[in-house]
């Protein structure tokens, strides 16, 4: 097969004649010269077409191209620092593949709903392209991190027979003759089974929450990565999360600087994401809130505004650990030194982006876990397999979950999570 050429690889082909295939991003004319911006998904390249070189017929052919028309462009590559991507092409030929109808998204300002209704087209814009590239880098870095530390990927089911956390936030469906099934809120319980088998695992996949939330931080369908490690306690869990976040951010800074520039991201804020991260207790978090004039009562869970105030006190992510037991899930182990608090931890992103990691040391005592199920009115039969993990070789273990979309939002400096996933699903949107 003949080699295909892509814009992000043009540095290797300076002085060579190549053909690029893509879509027309923009076309402008200056008398006897036309400037064609072609995008191919890997970048944008400006083609310079001179009438005296290509002839009148070929020169006029370019006028058929409309925004987002598909075409091929052949010419000689040369370096040009002033051009998008640093390279230009002296065009000798174009081939029209398809002419696009009038494109609905123009350079003018459009409303959010207008763009959301056309998300399948909005993804072609330079800003959305940059966000998706950063998302890709984050996910690549996640897999690299765990592969390099001996973790095994464990694929957890999306259909589950019972809730992992709150029963009010489940999407319910009929499952043949077996009754009700639910879209997973988390793969964590299955990750625990994997950790008892393989020692170090991570679950990575879509999760679903039926919360009727309309905040800029909420989606009904989002992706989460959840490591689980046998013999790890809460401190081990925080160490892992700290290494993990630093790895992700440093890789984005190393590999996606052009995209961050497109997004006009403050790079200095991300460069500050270095170990060690501050670690404060829930009690200390309450003190911070009260000193900042918040009438916060001990025992309440932290809200979005509370998280923002706390995170603004630090220049990097902050760990908040040992939350009140009553506001945390049934599977979280209580602190042996103070049963009123759970060995739970959240990581609040810097710059007010809120919780991006939630985790805990898990309850490893069979009798205690059984009582917790009863206290939370959860059906024991649905969790009998989970109790088996405590019947047969129970050990201390811990893990956490990181939400991909909130992490993308933080690293890209976005106002709303709807831009962090190709096709967002929210309480008021299930299309396109």
C-alpha positions in Angstrom: 0.0 0.0 0.0 1.1 3.5 -0.7 2.1 5.5 2.4 -0.4 8.0 3.8 0.8 11.3 5.0 -0.5 13.2 8.0 0.0 16.7 9.2 1.5 15.9 12.5 4.3 14.1 10.7 5.2 16.7 8.1 8.5 17.5 9.8 9.8 14.2 8.3 8.8 15.2 4.8 10.2 18.7 4.3 11.2 19.1 0.7 9.1 16.1 -0.4 6.0 16.0 -2.5 3.1 14.5 -0.5 -0.7 14.3 -0.6 -2.8 15.2 2.4 -6.4 14.2 2.8 -8.8 16.1 4.9 -11.4 18.8 5.2 -11.4 22.5 4.4 -11.0 24.5 7.5 -10.8 27.9 5.8 -10.1 29.4 2.4 -9.0 32.9 1.6 -7.9 34.4 -1.7 -5.4 37.2 -2.5 -5.8 37.8 -6.2 -3.7 35.2 -7.9 -2.9 33.2 -4.7 -5.3 31.1 -2.6 -4.6 29.9 0.9 -6.3 26.6 1.8 -6.3 25.4 5.4 -6.7 21.6 5.4 -7.4 19.8 8.7 -6.9 16.0 8.8 -7.6 15.3 12.5 -3.9 15.4 13.4 -3.5 19.1 12.7 -4.0 21.9 10.3 -1.8 22.7 7.2 -1.9 25.7 5.0 -1.7 25.1 1.3 -0.5 27.9 -0.9 -1.9 27.7 -4.4 -0.4 30.1 -7.0 -2.5 30.6 -10.2 0.6 30.8 -12.4 1.8 27.5 -11.1 -1.3 25.4 -11.2 -3.1 27.0 -14.1 -6.5 28.7 -14.4 -8.6 25.5 -14.3 -7.1 24.1 -11.2 -7.1 27.5 -9.5 -10.8 28.0 -10.2 -11.5 24.4 -9.0 -10.7 25.5 -5.4 -13.6 27.9 -5.5 -16.0 24.9 -5.4 -14.7 24.0 -1.9 -17.0 25.1 1.0 -16.2 24.9 4.7 -15.8 21.2 5.7 -15.7 20.0 2.1 -13.5 16.9 1.9 -10.5 17.1 -0.5 -7.0 16.0 -1.2 -4.1 18.4 -1.5 -0.8 17.6 -3.2 2.4 19.7 -3.1 5.8 20.2 -1.7 6.2 20.6 2.1 8.3 23.4 3.5 8.9 24.8 7.0 7.2 28.0 7.8 7.1 29.1 11.4 4.3 31.7 10.8 2.0 29.0 9.4 -0.3 26.9 11.6 1.7 23.9 12.7 4.9 25.3 11.4 4.7 23.9 7.9 3.2 24.9 4.6 2.6 23.2 1.3 3.2 24.6 -2.1 0.1 23.1 -3.8 0.3 21.6 -7.3 -3.0 19.8 -7.4 -6.3 19.3 -5.5 -8.9 16.6 -5.8 -12.4 17.2 -4.5 -13.8 14.3 -2.6 -17.2 15.8 -1.5 -18.6 19.3 -1.3 -20.2 20.1 2.0 -23.5 21.9 2.2 -23.7 25.2 4.1 -22.0 24.5 7.4 -24.1 25.4 10.4 -21.2 26.3 12.7 -19.5 29.5 11.6 -16.8 31.7 13.2 -19.4 33.8 14.9 -20.6 33.3 18.5 -23.1 30.5 19.0 -25.2 29.6 22.0 -24.3 26.5 24.1 -27.6 24.7 23.3 -27.1 25.4 19.5 -23.6 23.8 19.7 -24.7 21.0 22.0 -27.4 20.1 19.5 -24.7 19.9 16.9 -22.1 18.2 19.1 -21.2 15.7 16.2 -20.0 18.8 14.2 -18.8 20.9 17.1 -16.1 18.3 17.8 -14.4 19.5 14.6 -13.5 22.9 16.1 -10.0 23.6 17.3 -11.0 24.0 20.9 -12.9 20.7 21.0 -10.1 19.0 19.1 -7.7 20.2 21.8 -9.9 19.0 24.7 -10.3 15.5 23.1 -6.5 15.3 22.6 -5.9 16.1 26.2 -8.5 13.6 27.3 -6.7 11.0 25.1 -3.4 11.8 26.8 -4.9 11.5 30.3 -6.3 8.1 29.5 -3.0 7.0 27.8 -1.1 8.1 30.9 -3.5 6.3 33.2 -2.9 3.0 31.4 0.8 3.6 31.3 0.9 4.3 35.0 -0.8 1.1 36.0 1.0 -1.1 33.5 4.3 0.3 34.7 3.4 -0.7 38.3 2.3 -4.2 37.7 -1.5 -3.7 37.8 -3.9 -5.9 35.9 -6.8 -4.4 34.1 -10.1 -6.0 35.3 -13.2 -5.4 33.3 -16.2 -5.1 35.6 -19.8 -5.6 34.5 -22.0 -2.6 33.5 -25.2 -4.5 34.5 -25.3 -5.1 38.2 -27.9 -6.8 40.5 -27.6 -4.2 43.3 -26.4 -0.8 44.2 -22.8 -0.1 45.1 -23.6 3.1 46.9 -27.0 4.8 47.0 -30.1 3.1 45.7 -31.7 6.5 44.7 -29.0 7.1 42.0 -29.5 4.0 39.9 -30.7 3.6 36.4 -33.0 0.6 36.4 -33.9 -1.9 33.6 -35.7 -5.2 33.2 -33.2 -8.1 32.9 -35.1 -10.9 31.1 -36.7 -13.3 33.6 -34.2 -12.4 36.4 -36.0 -9.3 37.5 -34.4 -5.8 37.8 -30.8 -4.9 36.9 -29.1 -1.6 37.2 -26.4 0.3 35.3 -23.3 0.4 37.4 -22.4 3.3 39.7 -18.9 1.9 40.1 -16.8 -1.1 39.4 -15.2 -1.0 42.8 -16.8 -4.1 44.4 -15.7 -6.2 41.5 -12.3 -4.5 41.7 -12.0 -5.8 45.3 -12.7 -9.3 44.1 -9.9 -8.8 41.5 -7.5 -7.5 44.1 -8.0 -10.7 46.2 -7.2 -12.7 43.1 -4.5 -10.7 41.4 -3.1 -8.4 44.2 -3.2 -5.1 42.2 -5.9 -4.3 39.7 -7.8 -1.4 38.1 -11.2 -1.2 36.7 -11.7 1.3 33.9 -15.1 2.0 32.2 -18.3 3.9 32.0 -20.4 4.5 35.1 -23.9 5.9 35.6 -25.6 8.1 38.2 -29.3 8.9 38.1 -28.8 12.0 40.3 -31.0 14.9 39.1 -28.1 17.3 39.2 -27.7 20.3 36.9 -24.3 21.5 38.1 -21.3 22.2 35.9 -19.6 19.2 37.5 -22.2 16.5 36.9 -22.9 14.0 34.0 -25.3 11.0 34.1 -22.7 8.9 32.2 -19.0 9.3 32.8 -15.8 7.3 32.8 -14.0 6.3 36.0 -10.8 4.5 36.7 -10.6 2.5 40.0 -7.4 0.9 41.3 -7.7 -1.6 44.1 -4.7 -3.0 46.0 -4.5 -5.8 48.5 -2.6 -5.1 51.8 -2.8 -1.3 51.2 -4.0 0.9 54.0 -5.3 4.5 53.8 -1.8 6.0 53.8 -0.7 3.6 51.0 -3.8 4.6 49.1 -3.0 8.3 49.4 0.6 7.7 48.3 -0.7 5.9 45.2 -3.1 8.7 44.3 -0.4 11.3 44.7 2.0 9.5 42.4 -0.9 8.9 40.0 -2.0 12.5 39.7 1.5 13.8 39.3 2.2 11.3 36.5 -0.9 12.3 34.6 -0.4 16.1 34.8 3.3 15.9 34.0 2.5 13.8 30.9 0.0 16.3 29.7 2.5 19.1 30.1 5.1 17.1 28.3 3.0 15.9 25.4 0.1 18.3 24.9 1.5 21.8 25.2 0.1 22.9 21.8 -3.4 21.9 23.0 -3.0 23.6 26.3 -2.0 26.8 24.4 -5.1 26.5 22.2 -7.2 26.3 25.4 -5.2 29.3 26.8 -4.6 27.2 29.9 -2.4 28.8 32.7 0.5 26.4 32.6 2.0 27.6 35.8 -1.0 26.3 37.8 -0.4 22.8 36.4 3.4 23.0 36.9 2.7 23.4 40.6 1.1 19.9 40.7 4.1 18.2 42.3 4.4 15.9 45.3 4.0 16.1 48.2 0.3 17.2 48.2 -1.1 18.6 51.4 -3.1 16.2 53.6 -5.7 17.5 56.0 -8.3 15.8 58.1 -12.0 16.5 57.8 -11.7 18.2 61.1 -9.1 20.6 59.7 -11.3 21.1 56.6 -14.1 22.2 58.9 -11.8 24.7 60.6 -10.8 26.2 57.2 -14.5 26.6 56.3 -15.4 28.2 59.6 -12.5 30.6 59.4 -13.7 31.6 56.0 -17.1 32.5 57.3 -19.0 29.3 56.3 -21.5 28.1 58.9 -20.5 24.5 58.4 -21.5 21.9 61.0 -19.3 18.9 61.8 -21.0 15.8 60.4 -22.1 17.2 57.1 -20.6 16.2 53.8 -18.7 18.7 51.8 -20.6 20.5 49.1 -19.2 22.0 45.9 -18.8 25.4 47.4 -17.1 24.0 50.5 -14.6 22.1 48.3 -13.9 25.2 46.3 -13.1 27.2 49.4 -10.8 24.5 50.8 -8.9 23.9 47.5 -8.3 27.6 47.1 -6.1 27.5 50.2 -3.5 25.4 48.3 -1.6 25.6 45.0 -2.0 21.9 44.3 -4.5 19.1 44.9 -5.3 18.5 48.6 -6.2 15.3 50.4 -9.1 15.5 52.8 -9.3 12.3 54.9 -11.2 10.7 57.8 -14.7 11.9 57.1 -17.7 11.3 59.5 -18.7 7.6 59.1 -22.4 8.5 58.7 -21.9 10.3 55.4 -19.8 7.6 53.8 -20.6 4.3 52.1 -21.2 1.1 53.9 -18.0 -0.6 52.7 -15.6 2.0 54.1 -13.6 0.9 57.2 -14.0 2.9 60.4 -10.9 4.4 62.0 -10.0 2.0 64.9 -8.8 5.0 66.9 -12.0 6.9 66.3 -15.0 4.9 65.0 -16.9 8.2 64.4 -14.8 8.7 61.3 -14.1 6.5 58.3 -10.8 5.8 56.7 -12.0 7.6 53.6 -10.2 10.2 51.5 -11.2 12.7 48.8 -8.7 14.6 46.6 -9.8 18.1 45.7 -8.3 19.5 42.6 -6.7 22.9 42.7 -8.3 26.1 41.4 -11.7 25.2 42.8 -12.4 22.2 40.5 -13.7 20.1 43.4 -13.4 16.4 44.0 -11.6 14.3 41.4 -10.8 11.3 43.5 -12.8 9.5 46.2 -11.5 6.4 48.0 -11.0 4.6 51.2 -9.6 1.6 53.0 -12.3 -1.1 52.8 -14.0 -2.9 55.7 -12.3 -6.3 55.8 -14.1 -7.7 58.8 -17.0 -10.1 57.9 -19.2 -9.4 60.9 -18.8 -5.7 60.7 -19.6 -5.6 57.0 -22.6 -7.8 57.4 -24.0 -5.4 60.1 -23.3 -2.5 57.8 -25.4 -4.0 55.0 -28.3 -4.4 57.5 -27.8 -0.8 58.8 -28.1 0.5 55.2 -31.1 -1.8 54.4 -29.2 -3.5 51.6 -30.3 -7.0 50.5 -27.8 -9.5 51.9 -28.5 -12.0 49.1 -27.3 -9.5 46.5 -24.1 -9.0 48.4 -23.4 -12.6 49.4 -20.6 -12.9 46.8 -19.1 -9.7 48.2 -19.2 -11.1 51.7 -17.3 -14.2 50.4 -14.3 -11.9 50.0 -14.3 -11.6 53.8 -15.0 -15.3 54.4 -12.2 -16.6 52.3 -8.8 -14.9 53.0 -9.8 -11.4 53.9 -6.9 -8.8 54.1 -6.7 -5.1 54.6 -7.1 -3.4 51.2 -7.9 0.0 49.7 -8.6 1.8 46.5 -10.1 4.9 44.9 -11.9 6.2 41.9 -10.9 9.0 39.6 -13.5 10.6 37.4 -12.1 11.2 33.9 -14.3 14.1 33.0 -13.7 16.1 36.1 -10.0 15.5 35.6 -10.1 16.7 32.0 -12.1 19.7 33.1 -9.5 20.6 35.7 -6.4 20.1 33.5 -8.0 21.9 30.5 -9.3 24.7 32.7 -12.9 24.3 31.5 -16.0 25.8 32.9 -18.3 22.8 32.4 -17.8 19.1 32.1 -20.1 18.9 29.1 -17.0 19.7 26.9 -14.9 16.9 28.4 -16.6 13.9 26.8 -17.4 13.4 23.1 -21.2 13.1 23.6 -22.3 14.2 27.0 -25.3 12.7 28.8 -27.0 15.0 31.3 -30.3 15.2 33.0 -31.7 17.3 30.2 -29.7 15.8 27.2 -29.5 12.4 25.6 -28.8 13.6 22.0 -27.0 13.5 19.6 
